[in-house]
Amino acid sequence: QVQLVESGGGLVQAGGSLRLSCAASGRTFTNYVMAWFRQAPGKEREIVTALSWNGNTYYADSVKGRFTISTDNSRNTMYLQMNSLKPEDTAVYYCAARRGSMQNYDYWGQGTQVTVSS
């Protein structure tokens, strides 16, 4: 199994930047998909971005061009670089992982709060 721990959340002014980190430990898989989700109060959880082992990426339209997912394999860490932040980006952000052969994301971090002020 895999344990994920997010960090880097906080309060930032609109237009600013923030970088979230997700450190992985425990058993890992050679074929995997890593992703960032977010959930705002009163809203459904939504996928923000995902990165597969083969290099394919996905970005939600709402963050395309502003957010970037990346990994540092030497540190077993993935990142979410968030630029040009908007108040509507305010949410709890979760990193998640699944095996490439699976449909569901079975591994989740504890979440980190991102608040963007106007």
N, C-alpha and C positions, 0 to 999 in steps of 0.2 A: 504494500500500500504506500501511498504518497501523502505526506503532510505538507501543507502550503500555509505560509504566513505572509500576510501583506503588511506593508508599511509605507509611509510617505504621504498619507493623507493629511489634510489640514484646511485652513482657511486661506483663500487667495482672492484677490480682487479680479473682477472681470477684465479679460484681456491678458491676464497673467498666465504663468506656466507652472506645472507641477509634474513631478515624476514619481509614479508609484512603483514599488518593488514587490516581488513575490518570490520568496525563498522556498525552494523545494528540498525535502529530505525524505529519507526512507527509500523504499523501492521505487525505481523509475522504469520506464519502458522505452524501448528503442523506437517504437511507433506510437506516437502520441499527438494529441492536439491540446494546446494551451490556449486559454481564453480569458478575457476580462468581461465580466458582467457588471451591471449596476442596477440599483433599485432605489427609486425616489419614493418618499411617502405618498401613499395613495395610488401608486403606479405599479404595474407589473414589472417583474425582473426582465431585463432585456440584455441581449448580448451586445457588447460594444465592439470587440475585435477578437480575432482568433488567428492562431498561427499553428500550422501543422508541421510534422516532422519533415515533410517533403518541400517545405518552403512556401506553400500556398498560404495566402492571407485573406482575411475577410475584415471589412470595416462597415459598421453601420453608416448609413447615409448621413446621419446627424453628426458624426465625428470625422468623416472622411476629409482628409486634408489637414486636420488639426491634431489628431491623435496618431501615435505610432507605437506598435507593439514590437518588442525585440527581446532577445535572450542573450545571456552571457553564460555559456555552458561551463566555463571554468569555475564559475561561482554558483552554478545550479540556481540561477536567478532569472526571472523574466521581469520585464519592465513595461510600463505604460507611460509614455511621454505625452503629456497633455499640454497643448499650446492654445493660445487664443481662447481661453476658457470663458464660458458663458454661464450666467446664473442657472440656466436649465441643465447644466452639467452637474449640478448639486445632487449628490446621491451617495449611498454606500456602495463602494466598489469592491468587487470580489474577484479574486483570481480563481481559476478552475482548470481542471485537467480531465481528460478522458483518454482511454486507449483508442487507437485509430480504428479498431474493429468494432467499437461500441458506439451506440447512439447517444447515451446519456453522459453528462459530466458527473462523475462519481466522486471527485475529489475537489474540495472547496477550502478556501481560506476563510478566516474569521471575519473579514471585511474591514475596510478602512473608510472613514468618513471624509468626503470631499465637499467643501462648502465654498461656493463662488458668490461673492458679494457683488451687488450692483455698483 
